[in-house]
Amino acid sequence: MKGWVKLAVVLVLSVASLVAESKVKVVTSFSILQDMVQQIGGEAVEVVSLVPIGADVHEFDPSPQSVATLANANLLVINGLGFDDWTQRLVKSAGYKGLTVVATKGVVLIEVDEAHHHHDGPHHDHEHHGKWDPHAWQDLSNAVIYVQNIVEALRKIDPEHASDYEQRGDAYVASIKLLDAETKAKFASLPPARKQMVTNHDAFSYFAKAYGIKVHAAMGISSASRPSAKIIASLIDEIKEEKVPAVFFENIFNARLIEQLARDSGAKVGGKLYTDSISESGPTSTYLGMFQYNVDTIFNAIR
């Protein structure tokens, strides 16, 4: 009897191993892309994010484990636009020969200088990201393009499950478009003077343009930049002058700076926003859940 039990355990483990090996191994640069791939790929994919959930992509330093993870992958999904340029070095180190997809391919981009027409904040981030603002996922219409690029890549490397990827992608796009329409309607209901906010770093230019919000940022496009005392003083004056209703801290930052801005300007702290990472659990553990949470948090604080 014990022999049969042992045999059954061996068979179960063998089947589980074969199933795991049959899955498409996808590596993404950060957690938002990881969730997008998982939503599209379902059970057919095994997805790993190089940057851990909650970590800062701008300051990520790949480890030997990162090299090993990428070396065994079938597909690499990155954001591009200078956001995750460290993946280029990683590809060389890992000897990765698989397909790389840039999720932002085809997106209507916002120049860093143009972003400051929608934002007030430091203007010194060309050295960190170049010409374009990389935070394109902050506009849901761009997320549709992300999904299309990921679906196409999965179809290419795993044609056997192509129809599944297309169906899941279509359903995902429908959910994205629905939330996009709801978000536009929600913010359109606010008076113009209330549609203002302050954040840690300049990650909301696409959000600002898509949903008609003016965003004042304490730091530039990259979180690696740090505001000077002069910039902070100027921002405090702006908040007072324009009567900005709320300031928000981001999940990848310490809240100290935002609390100082609120204290010195009289604006209220509107809460925490998720920008460059989803969360480990809860409603913000998916891209759409994160976006919905941000919309609700901002709307409730500035209305």
C-alpha positions as CSV (number, residue, x, y, z in Angstrom):
1,M,0.0,0.0,0.0
2,K,2.8,2.4,0.9
3,G,4.4,1.6,-2.4
4,W,1.3,2.7,-4.3
5,V,1.2,5.9,-2.3
6,K,4.8,6.7,-3.1
7,L,4.1,6.0,-6.8
8,A,1.1,8.3,-6.8
9,V,3.1,11.1,-5.2
10,V,5.9,10.7,-7.8
11,L,3.3,10.8,-10.6
12,V,1.6,13.9,-9.3
13,L,5.0,15.7,-8.9
14,S,6.0,14.6,-12.4
15,V,2.8,15.9,-14.0
16,A,3.1,19.2,-12.0
17,S,6.7,19.5,-13.3
18,L,5.7,18.9,-16.9
19,V,2.9,21.5,-16.6
20,A,5.3,24.1,-15.3
21,E,7.8,23.4,-18.0
22,S,5.1,23.7,-20.7
23,K,4.2,27.2,-19.6
24,V,5.6,30.2,-21.5
25,K,8.2,31.8,-19.2
26,V,7.8,35.6,-19.3
27,V,9.9,38.1,-17.5
28,T,8.8,41.7,-17.1
29,S,10.8,44.7,-16.0
30,F,8.2,45.8,-13.3
31,S,5.0,44.6,-11.6
32,I,2.4,46.5,-13.6
33,L,3.6,44.8,-16.8
34,Q,3.7,41.5,-14.8
35,D,0.0,41.8,-14.0
36,M,-0.9,42.8,-17.6
37,V,0.9,39.7,-18.9
38,Q,-0.8,37.5,-16.3
39,Q,-4.3,38.8,-17.2
40,I,-3.7,38.0,-20.9
41,G,-1.7,34.8,-20.5
42,G,-3.7,33.1,-17.7
43,E,-2.6,29.6,-16.9
44,A,-0.5,29.3,-20.1
45,V,2.2,31.7,-18.7
46,E,4.5,31.9,-15.8
47,V,5.4,35.5,-15.2
48,V,8.1,37.0,-13.0
49,S,8.9,40.7,-12.4
50,L,12.5,41.7,-12.2
51,V,11.7,44.7,-9.9
52,P,10.0,43.4,-6.8
53,I,6.5,44.7,-6.0
54,G,6.8,48.0,-4.0
55,A,10.4,48.7,-5.2
56,D,11.5,51.8,-7.2
57,V,12.2,50.9,-10.8
58,H,14.2,54.1,-11.2
59,E,16.8,53.0,-8.7
60,F,16.7,49.2,-9.3
61,D,20.0,47.4,-9.4
62,P,19.8,44.0,-11.0
63,S,21.3,41.1,-9.1
64,P,22.8,37.7,-10.1
65,Q,19.4,36.3,-9.5
66,S,18.0,38.7,-12.1
67,V,20.5,37.4,-14.7
68,A,19.5,33.8,-13.9
69,T,15.8,34.6,-14.2
70,L,16.1,36.3,-17.6
71,A,18.5,33.5,-18.9
72,N,15.6,31.0,-18.6
73,A,12.9,33.2,-20.1
74,N,11.0,32.9,-23.5
75,L,9.8,36.5,-23.5
76,L,10.9,39.8,-22.0
77,V,8.4,42.6,-21.7
78,I,9.7,46.1,-20.9
79,N,8.2,49.6,-20.8
80,G,10.9,51.4,-22.8
81,L,11.4,55.1,-23.0
82,G,14.3,55.1,-20.7
83,F,12.2,53.7,-17.8
84,D,13.9,50.4,-17.6
85,D,17.1,50.8,-19.7
86,W,19.0,48.7,-17.2
87,T,17.4,45.7,-19.0
88,Q,19.8,46.2,-21.9
89,R,22.8,45.4,-19.7
90,L,20.9,42.5,-18.2
91,V,20.1,41.0,-21.6
92,K,23.8,41.0,-22.4
93,S,24.8,39.5,-19.1
94,A,22.2,36.8,-19.3
95,G,22.9,35.9,-22.9
96,Y,19.2,36.3,-23.5
97,K,18.2,35.4,-27.1
98,G,14.5,35.4,-26.8
99,L,11.9,37.9,-27.9
100,T,11.8,41.4,-26.3
101,V,8.6,43.4,-26.6
102,V,8.4,47.2,-25.8
103,A,5.0,47.7,-24.3
104,T,4.9,51.4,-25.3
105,K,5.3,50.8,-29.0
106,G,2.6,52.8,-30.8
107,V,1.7,55.0,-27.8
108,V,1.2,58.7,-28.4
109,L,4.0,60.0,-26.3
110,I,4.4,63.1,-24.2
111,E,7.7,64.9,-24.3
112,V,9.3,65.7,-20.9
113,D,9.0,69.5,-21.6
114,E,5.4,69.1,-22.8
115,A,4.6,67.3,-19.5
116,H,5.4,70.5,-17.7
117,H,2.5,72.3,-19.5
118,H,0.3,69.9,-17.6
119,H,2.4,69.9,-14.5
120,D,4.4,72.3,-12.4
121,G,7.6,70.9,-11.1
122,P,11.3,70.5,-11.7
123,H,12.5,70.7,-15.3
124,H,15.7,68.7,-15.1
125,D,15.0,65.1,-16.0
126,H,16.4,64.7,-19.5
127,E,19.5,63.1,-18.1
128,H,17.4,60.4,-16.4
129,H,14.8,59.5,-19.1
130,G,15.7,61.4,-22.3
131,K,13.1,63.1,-24.4
132,W,9.9,61.2,-23.5
133,D,7.9,60.7,-20.3
134,P,7.8,56.9,-19.8
135,H,4.7,56.7,-17.5
136,A,2.3,56.0,-20.3
137,W,0.3,53.4,-18.4
138,Q,-1.2,56.3,-16.4
139,D,-3.6,56.9,-19.3
140,L,-5.9,53.9,-19.7
141,S,-6.2,54.4,-23.5
142,N,-2.4,53.7,-23.6
143,A,-3.0,50.6,-21.6
144,V,-5.0,49.2,-24.5
145,I,-1.9,49.6,-26.7
146,Y,0.2,47.8,-24.0
147,V,-2.2,44.9,-24.1
148,Q,-2.2,44.7,-27.9
149,N,1.6,44.6,-28.0
150,I,1.7,41.8,-25.3
151,V,-1.0,39.8,-27.1
152,E,0.9,40.0,-30.3
153,A,4.2,38.8,-28.6
154,L,2.5,35.9,-26.9
155,R,0.8,34.8,-30.1
156,K,4.2,34.9,-31.8
157,I,6.0,32.7,-29.3
158,D,3.1,30.4,-28.5
159,P,0.8,30.1,-31.5
160,E,-0.8,27.0,-30.0
161,H,-2.6,29.3,-27.5
162,A,-3.1,32.3,-29.8
163,S,-6.9,32.3,-29.7
164,D,-6.8,32.1,-25.9
165,Y,-4.5,35.1,-25.7
166,E,-6.7,37.0,-28.1
167,Q,-9.9,36.3,-26.2
168,R,-8.4,37.2,-22.8
169,G,-6.9,40.3,-24.4
170,D,-10.2,41.4,-25.8
171,A,-11.9,40.9,-22.5
172,Y,-9.2,42.8,-20.7
173,V,-9.3,45.7,-23.2
174,A,-13.1,45.9,-22.7
175,S,-12.5,46.3,-18.9
176,I,-9.9,49.0,-19.5
177,K,-12.1,51.0,-21.9
178,L,-15.0,50.8,-19.4
179,L,-12.9,52.2,-16.6
180,D,-11.5,54.9,-18.9
181,A,-15.0,56.1,-19.8
182,E,-16.0,56.1,-16.1
183,T,-12.8,58.0,-15.1
184,K,-13.4,60.7,-17.7
185,A,-17.0,61.2,-16.6
186,K,-16.0,61.3,-13.0
187,F,-13.4,64.1,-13.3
188,A,-15.5,66.0,-15.8
189,S,-18.1,66.5,-13.1
190,L,-15.7,68.6,-11.0
191,P,-15.3,72.4,-11.3
192,P,-12.0,73.4,-12.9
193,A,-10.5,75.0,-9.8
194,R,-10.8,71.7,-7.9
195,K,-9.0,69.6,-10.5
196,Q,-5.5,70.1,-9.0
197,M,-3.2,67.9,-7.0
198,V,0.4,67.5,-5.8
199,T,2.5,64.3,-6.0
200,N,6.0,63.2,-5.1
201,H,7.4,62.8,-8.6
202,D,6.2,63.7,-12.1
203,A,4.5,60.4,-12.9
204,F,1.1,61.8,-13.8
205,S,1.5,63.8,-17.1
206,Y,-0.4,61.2,-19.1
207,F,-3.1,61.0,-16.4
208,A,-3.3,64.8,-16.3
209,K,-3.7,65.1,-20.0
210,A,-6.3,62.3,-20.3
211,Y,-8.5,63.3,-17.4
212,G,-8.1,67.1,-17.2
213,I,-6.2,67.3,-14.0
214,K,-3.4,69.8,-13.2
215,V,-0.6,68.1,-11.3
216,H,2.1,69.9,-9.3
217,A,5.1,67.6,-8.7
218,A,7.8,68.0,-6.1
219,M,10.3,66.0,-8.2
220,G,10.9,65.4,-11.9
221,I,10.2,62.4,-14.1
222,S,12.7,60.2,-12.3
223,S,12.4,59.5,-8.6
224,A,16.2,59.6,-8.5
225,S,16.0,63.4,-8.6
226,R,15.6,65.3,-5.4
227,P,14.0,68.7,-4.9
228,S,16.1,71.6,-3.6
229,A,14.9,73.8,-0.8
230,K,14.2,76.5,-3.4
231,I,11.9,74.2,-5.4
232,I,10.0,73.1,-2.3
233,A,9.5,76.7,-1.2
234,S,8.3,77.6,-4.7
235,L,5.9,74.7,-4.7
236,I,4.5,75.7,-1.3
237,D,3.8,79.1,-2.8
238,E,2.0,77.6,-5.8
239,I,-0.2,75.4,-3.6
240,K,-1.3,78.4,-1.6
241,E,-1.7,80.7,-4.6
242,E,-3.7,78.2,-6.7
243,K,-5.6,76.8,-3.7
244,V,-4.6,73.2,-4.5
245,P,-7.0,71.1,-2.5
246,A,-4.9,68.0,-1.7
247,V,-1.4,66.6,-1.8
248,F,-0.6,62.8,-2.3
249,F,2.3,60.6,-1.4
250,E,3.2,57.6,-3.6
251,N,3.7,54.0,-2.6
252,I,7.3,53.9,-3.6
253,F,8.2,57.0,-1.5
254,N,8.4,58.0,2.2
255,A,5.5,60.3,3.0
256,R,7.7,62.9,4.8
257,L,8.1,65.4,1.9
258,I,4.3,65.4,1.2
259,E,3.5,65.8,4.9
260,Q,5.9,68.8,5.0
261,L,4.2,70.4,1.9
262,A,0.8,69.9,3.5
263,R,1.8,71.3,6.8
264,D,3.5,74.4,5.3
265,S,0.9,75.1,2.6
266,G,-2.3,74.3,4.4
267,A,-3.4,71.7,1.8
268,K,-4.7,68.4,3.1
269,V,-3.0,65.0,2.6
270,G,-5.3,63.2,0.2
271,G,-3.8,59.7,0.8
272,K,-1.4,57.3,-0.9
273,L,-1.3,56.7,-4.7
274,Y,0.2,53.8,-6.6
275,T,2.4,54.9,-9.5
276,D,5.2,52.6,-10.5
277,S,4.2,49.4,-8.7
278,I,1.1,47.5,-7.7
279,S,0.8,46.1,-4.2
280,E,1.4,42.5,-2.9
281,S,-2.3,42.0,-2.0
282,G,-5.7,43.7,-1.8
283,P,-7.5,45.8,-4.4
284,T,-4.3,47.5,-5.7
285,S,-2.6,44.2,-6.5
286,T,-3.7,44.4,-10.1
287,Y,-3.2,47.2,-12.6
288,L,-6.9,47.9,-13.0
289,G,-7.5,47.7,-9.3
290,M,-4.6,50.1,-8.7
291,F,-5.9,52.6,-11.3
292,Q,-9.4,52.4,-9.8
293,Y,-8.1,53.0,-6.4
294,N,-6.0,56.0,-7.5
295,V,-9.0,57.5,-9.3
296,D,-11.3,57.1,-6.2
297,T,-8.6,58.4,-3.9
298,I,-7.9,61.5,-6.0
299,F,-11.6,62.3,-6.7
300,N,-12.6,62.0,-3.1
301,A,-9.8,64.2,-1.9
302,I,-10.2,67.1,-4.4
303,R,-14.0,67.2,-5.0
